[in-house]
Amino acid sequence: MLAQLKQVKIPAADALGLDDVMAIYQALQPLMPAPQNGGCQPAPRLLDILAEFDGLVLDGYGVINIGDGPIEGIAELLDAAASMAKPVLVLTNGASFSSARAFTKYQQWQLPIARDDVLSSRDALMAALAIPSQTSLPRQRVTGVFGRNVEPLIGDQVIVYGRDDDFWQRAEAFVFLGAIDWDEADQAAFEMAILTHPRPLYVANPDVTAPQANDRFSAEPGYWTARMMQQAAKQGIKVEVNWYGKPYLPAFDMVLARMKLRLGRNFDPKRIAMVGDSLHTDILGGGSAGMTSVLVTDHGLFRSARALAYCDACGIRPDWVVNTL
């Protein structure tokens, strides 16, 4: 299934370019839900097609903000949606910290987003871990939570990278939350531990990258996990990897359940827009969940790039393509 992953060239984290990011996503696509091809209908702004939808689900990085600042037009979009009684939820793949941190950031920017309307891949992971039937992780297992700079999970059987001794040896399963400050030494320890003694891995955030200021691309958990999986594939080692954020269903089941509460009724998922800047997470995942996918091209992953050419190359086509909010 992952033959392409063996062959793909994965550059160093500080050398990632858009073509590299797309190649890694393509190598991982056999693990993802099947894409639903849309018509790539063009529109200048998301605001112009707001009447098409009963509600919006927005990605965080690339739609609400780039780096540490909000994108121009987000406040106007949120005000317009509120005036038309259209709920707006945020579904971010960020998992280093709880959703409360993202909510606080939005509050500082004076964006009218309610706390309960900010959801993350971390929330999807924690919901699954709370229900034993949804995961292969028994509660009695020692769970190693890692990421160099993360808010750890809480539990009697939880140990934390950088805090607990013999972390890689003691853990019976691993949870990868975030990649802030994750470096080559951390990655080498991770790969050595899991390839020498394979144990289940639970990845909240499948993102390979997140768009940053100055046209830079950060290396996210999906990137580091792909590197480990490539080494495992080359060595013929089987590692169980479980994903929870976009494009995988746990995240979309969670956000659609929240949308039902906000609307106060049953609804057609096609009347809900999944708005994002990433083909393999927002667009593929939203379409597979039955939503209408909207790709934003002027900022985020495809800023300064020919987005439609990448759509054709990847075989992932959104329902709508908008320049901006």
SEMAR-770348 format. One record per residue: residue in three letters; x negated, y, z negated of N, C-alpha, C in turn. Coordinates in pm, whole numbers, plus 50000, padded with zeros to 5 digits. Example, Ala and Ser with C-alpha at 12.3 -4.5 7.8 and 13.67 -1.06 7.14 Angstrom:
<nodes>
ALA486814943149220487704955049220486804967049220SER487154977549292486334989449286487105000349213
</nodes>
This chain:
<nodes>
MET499184987950000500005000050000499145012750000LEU497975012049934497135023849922495855022650002ALA495945016050117494755014550202494175028050240GLN495045037750265494575050950305493785057750194LEU494145054650068493445060849956491995056349949LYS491715044249992490335039549993489465048050086GLN490065052650195489295059250300489255074450288VAL490225080450221490315094950220489115101150149LYS488645112050204487525119250143488075128550036ILE487645126549912488095135049802486915143649757PRO486945156549785485815165149750485775167949600ALA484695174249557484595178549419485715188249385ALA486045188849257487185196949214487045211649253ASP485835216749252485645230949282485495233649431ALA485675223249513485545224849659486835221649732LEU487955220749660489225217049721489715227849817GLY490085223649938490755232250033492115226450066LEU492925233750140494275229350170494285216150246ASP493415214450344493385201850419493045190150328ASP492145192250232491795181650136493005178050051VAL493695188150003494875185849919495915177749994MET496195181550119497205174550197496785160250227ALA495495158050251495015144450277495185135450155ILE494935140850036495105133049914496585129849893TYR497445139749910498875137249898499335126549998GLN498855127350121499245117650222498805103550182ALA497625102450123497135089350081497975083549968LEU498585092249888499435087849777500895086249817GLN501265090649937502675090849975503355077149973PRO502655066050000503345053049990503945050249852LEU503465056949749504005055249615505245063849591MET505455073649676506505083549655507835079049714PRO508935085649675510215082749741510115085449891ALA510995079149967510985081150112511445095250145PRO510765102150236511175115750273512485115950351GLN513255126650332514495128850406514265140950497ASN514235138750626513885149550718514995159850731GLY514635172450711515575183350728515365190550859GLY516125201050880516105208051007515175219951015CYS514495223250904513565234750902514245247550951GLN515485249850905516165262250945515415274250886PRO515115284350968514355295750918515235306650858ALA514705313550759515335325450703514235334150645PRO514385347350654513335356050600513155354450449ARG514305354250376514235354050229515215343750174LEU514885338250059515815329549989517085337149954LEU516945349749922518095358149890519125358350003ASP518655357150126519545357750242520455345550253ILE520075334350192520855322050205521435317450071LEU521445326449975521915322849841523345317649841ALA524165322849931525575318649936525745304149978GLU524695298050034524755284050077524805274349960PHE524485279049839524245270049727525125273349606ASP525355262949525526045264849398525065267049283GLY523815263749304522795265449202521415263649263LEU520405268449191519025267649237518165260449134VAL517215252649183516145247349100514845252749158LEU514115260349078512895266749125511665259849070ASP510675257849155509355254149108508785265849028GLY507805263048942507175273748867506045280148946TYR504865273648942503725278749019504045278449168GLY503855289849232504075290749376505425296549413VAL506365297049318507675303049343507945314249244ILE507765311449116507955321849015506675329848995ASN505555322948995504285329848973503155323349051ILE502115331349074500835326549124499815330149018GLY499085320148967498155323048859498925328548739ASP498485340048689499065345548567500025357148590GLY500515358648713501415369748740502645365548818PRO503795372048795505025368548867504945372749013ILE505665365349097505725368449240506745379549263GLU506425388549351507325399549383508655394149436GLY509735399049381511065395049425511745385049335ILE511035379249238511655368949155512745374949066ALA512505386749009513525392948923514785396349003GLU514605401549124515745404849210516545392349244LEU515845381449274516525368849305517345363949187LEU516755364149068517465359348949518675368048919ASP518535380948935519675389948911520795387349012ALA520435385049137521445382249240522165369149212ALA521415358949172522035346049140522995347449022ALA522595355048921523455357148805524735364448843SER524625374248932525805381848973526785373249051MET526285362349112527125353249188527475340549109ALA527125340648979527415329348889526795316348938LYS525585317248988524855305449035523745302248936PRO523825290948865522775287548769521415286048836VAL520375290348766519005288748813518215281248707LEU517705269548743516855261748655515425262148707VAL514475260248617513065259148654512625244848629LEU512005238848729511455225348715509985225948753THR509135225848652507705226948675507015213648648ASN505965210848721505175198848695504135201148587GLY503975213448542503015216148435503375208548309ALA502375201848248502665193448132501635195048020SER500675203948037499655205747933500285210247802PHE501335218347813502005223847697503515221947712SER504245223947604505685222147608506325232947696SER507555230347736508295239947820508485253347751ALA508415253247618508585265747544507515275847582ARG506335271147616505245280247654505565287247786ALA506075279647883506465285848010507605295747987PHE508565291947903509675300947874509175314047814THR508225313147722507665325247660507025334247765LYS506325328047860505705335747968506775343048050TYR507855336148082508925342548159509575353948080GLN509685352047949510235362647865509325375047866GLN508025372747862507085383947866507215391847996TRP507595384848103507805391548232509235396848245GLN510025395248140511415400148136512275393748244LEU512045380848266512865373348361514045367148288PRO515255368448341516455363448273516625348348291ILE515775340648224515825326048230516005320848088ALA517015312448066517295307147933516295296147897ARG516045294547768515085284347723515465270447771ASP516715266647760517135253147798517135250947949ASP516935261548024516905260348171515485258948225VAL514515257748137513115255548177512755241148143LEU512535233148247512275218848232510945215448297SER510305204848248508975201448298508795186448311SER507725182748380507395168548390507095162748253ARG506585170948164506345166448026507655162447960ASP508705170347983510025166947928510515153647984ALA510305151348114510745138848175509985127048116LEU508695128648095507885118148034508345115247892MET508535125647813508935123647674510315117247664ALA511215120847755512545114647755512435099747784ALA511565096147878511385081947911510735074347795LEU509745080447731509075073747620510005071647501ALA511035080047490511985078847379512965067447398ILE513035062047521513955051047550513135038947594PRO512925029247506512035018047538512365010847667SER513645010347705514025003247827513545010347953GLN513145023047941512725030748058511215030548079THR510485024147992509035024148004508465010947954SER507285007548002506604995447956505734998247835LEU505905009847772505065013847660505785011147527PRO505514999647462506124996847333505695007047228ARG506565010047136506265020347038505095016546948GLN504855003546930503774999546841502405000546905ARG502345003347035501065004747103500365017647061VAL499055017047049498275029047028498175036447161THR498685048547165498745056347289497705067347286GLY496825067347385495795077547394496245088847484VAL496395100647427496835112447502495615120747539PHE495475123647669494285131147707494565142647801GLY493495150347818493495163547876492575171447784ARG491695179347840490715186447758491355197547675ASN492385203747729493025215147663494535213647676VAL495125205647587496555202747594497175203447455GLU498485204847454499265203347331499625188547321PRO499025181147226499225166647225500635162647186LEU500995150447223502245144747176502105141247029ILE503225139546962503215136546819503755122446799GLY503085114646713503545101146683502545093846597ASP503025084046522502145076546432501085068846508GLN501405064646630500485056446708499795064346819VAL499795077546806499175086146908497775090146864ILE496805088046952495465093346930495155103147042VAL494255112647015494045123947105492585124747147TYR492375126447275491025127747331490335140047273GLY489095138047228488325148947170488565150947023ARG489555143946966489845145346824489635132346748ASP490035121146810489955108246743488755100246794ASP488065093846700486895085746735487305073646817ASP486375069146900486565056946981487855057547063PHE488155069247113489415071447185489595061447298TRP488635060347387488785051947506488865037147471GLN488265033347359488275019347319489565015647246ARG490075024547162491225021447077492555021847150ALA492665030347250493955032247316494385019647389GLU495675016247375496255004847447497025009347571ALA497235022247581497835028547699497445043247694PHE497515049747810497085063647819498185072647874VAL498235084947824499105095347877498225107047920PHE498285110448049497505121548105498425133648114LEU498165143848031499055155348025498605167148110GLY497325170348109496895182248181495425182148210ALA495025190648305493635190548353492905203648328ILE493415212248242492705224648211491355221048149ASP490285226248207488905224048158488425209548173TRP489195201048240488745187348265487555187948361ASP486485180748330485295181748413484775167948453GLU483655167748522483115155248575482735145448465ALA482255150448353481905141548242483145134948184ASP484215142848168485485137148121485985126548219GLN485915129648348486405120448450485595107548451ALA484295108648433483445096648431483825087648314ALA484095093648198484505085748082485855079148105PHE486775086648164488115081348197488015069448291GLU487275071148400487165060348498486465048148440MET485405050348365484695039148305485615031248213ALA486395038248131487265031548034488365023548101ILE489025029648199490215023148255489855012648359LEU488695013948423488275003848521487614991948453THR486964994348341486364983448265487424975348192HIS488414982148139489514975648066490824982248109PRO491414977648220492624984048271493774983948170ARG494364995548151495524997148065496525006448135PRO497805005748099498795014148167498485028948151LEU498745036448257498535050848258499855057748290TYR500215067548210501445075248229501045089648261VAL501385094048383500975107248430502215116148437ALA502235126448354503375135648357503375143848486ASN502215149448520502115159148630501445152948752PRO502205149948859501615144048979500925154049072ASP500945166949039500345176849129498875173849154VAL498485174649280497065174049315496415187549289THR497155198249311496625211649292497735221149251ALA497345232849205498275243949183497645256449244PRO498435264449315497875276349380497435286749277GLN496265292249298495725302549210495515315349290ALA495155325849220494845338449287493595336949373ASN493425345949466492235346249553492105333649639ASP493265327849676493295316249766492505304349713ARG492465302849582491785291349522492815280349494PHE492305267949480493145256449447492545249549324SER493335248749218492875241649099493025226649118ALA492255218949042492385204349043493295200248928GLU494415193948961495415190148862495385175048837PRO496195169948743496125155748710496285146348828GLY497095150048928497225141449045495915139649120TYR495105150149120493775149349184492875139549109TRP492775141448978491885132948899492375118448895THR493685116548892494235103048895493965096349029ALA494085103949137493785098449270492335093949278ARG491435101449218490025097449218489835084149145MET490475082749030490395070148957490995058849038MET492155061249099492835050849177492005046849299GLN491305056349357490445053149471489325043649428GLN488715046349315487665037349266488225023649232ALA489415023349173490045010549142490345002649268ALA490855009449371491175002749497489924997249563LYS488855004949561487605000349623487034988249552GLN487264987349421486724976249343487724964749326GLY488914966249384489924955749374490494954349234ILE490544965249160491054965149023492464970949022LYS493394963948961494784968548955495004976548827VAL495454988948843495774997548730497235001848742GLU498004999848638499405004148637499475019248615VAL500015026348713500155040948703501635044448714ASN502135051948618503545056048613503605071348621TRP504455076448710504555090948736505935096148693TYR505985108648645507245113948591507675127248650GLY506765135148701507145148048759507545146848904LYS507825158348966508155158549109507015152349189PRO507295143549286508575140849353509355128949295TYR508965124149179509545111649129510875114049059LEU511705103649058513095105149015513295109548870PRO512445105548773512715110048636512905125148624ALA512095132848695512215147448687513535152148747PHE513945146148858515155150748926516415145848855ASP516385133848798517515129448717517745139148601MET516655143348540516725152548426517305166048467VAL516795171848576517225185348613518655185348667LEU519065174748736520445174148785521425172048670ALA521005164948566521865163548448522045177148380ARG520965184948376521065198448318521955207348405MET521845206048536522675214148626524155211048605LYS524475198448581525875194848555526395202048431LEU525565202848328525965210048208526165224948237ARG525275230648315525365244948345526575248248432LEU526895239348526528055241548612529355237848542GLY529255228748446530445224348374531355215248453ARG530785208548554531595199748639530675190848721ASN531285180848784530535172948882530275181549005PHE529255178149080528885186349196528195177749300ASP528145182949421527425176649530525975181349524PRO525005172349506523595176649499523145184649621LYS523805182649736523415190349854523725205149838ARG524575208549742524885222549716523885228849618ILE522885221149579521835226149491520535227049570ALA519885238449565518625240349638517445236949549MET516545228649599515245226749536514265235649611VAL513785245849544512965256149607511515254549561GLY510615252449656509225250649618508275253749730ASP506995252749697505945255849794505155243549835SER505515231749783504745219549808505595209149879LEU505125204249992505865194250068506015181249991HIS504945176449930504955162949872505575162249734THR505825173549670506445173249538507845179249543ASP507945192249571509245198949571510145194349685ILE509625194449806510455191849925510795177149936LEU509805168549930510075154149939510965149549823GLY510625153849703511395149549586512805154749586GLY512975167649619514325173249622515205166549726GLY514645164449845515415157749949515785143549911SER514865136349849515135122549809516175121749699ALA516285132449620517305132949514518655137649566GLY518745140249697520015144249757520245159149759MET519245166949719519375181449716519025187449852THR519295200349869518855207649988517495213749957SER516515210750039515145215150012514855228250084VAL514165237250013513805250450067512315252650044LEU511575253850152510135256050144509835271050153VAL509075276050057508635290050057507205290350112THR506955298850212505685298050284504735309850265ASP505215321350222504335333050218503485333950093HIS503785325849993502945325149874502995310849824GLY502055307249739501985293349696501035285449782LEU501315272649798500375263549862500055267350006PHE501065272050081500875274350225500665289050261ARG500385297350165500095311250198498895311650293SER498985319950391497915321550492497695308950575ALA498665299950579498525287550657499775285350740ARG499655276750841500785273650930501585262150868ALA502595265750791503335255650715504005245350804LEU504615249650915505345240251000504435229951062ALA503195233551090502245223751143501975212851041TYR501905216550915501705206550809502965198150792CYS504135204050807505385196350800505375185250904ASP505015188751027504985178951135503925168251110ALA502755172451063501665162951041501995152950931CYS502725157650829503035149150714504345141550731GLY505175145750825506475139550840507435143050728ILE507205154550665508085159350558508635172850601ARG509925173250632510535185350687511645190250594PRO511525202450544512565207850456513825211450533ASP514905213450459516145218050522516025232650565TRP515395240550480515215254850507513745258650491VAL513315268450568511985274350552512165289350538VAL511765294850423511885309150401510495315050380ASN510355327450421509055333950404508795337350258THR509815342550193509625347250056510955346749983LEU510965351849860512175351349779513205361549822
</nodes>
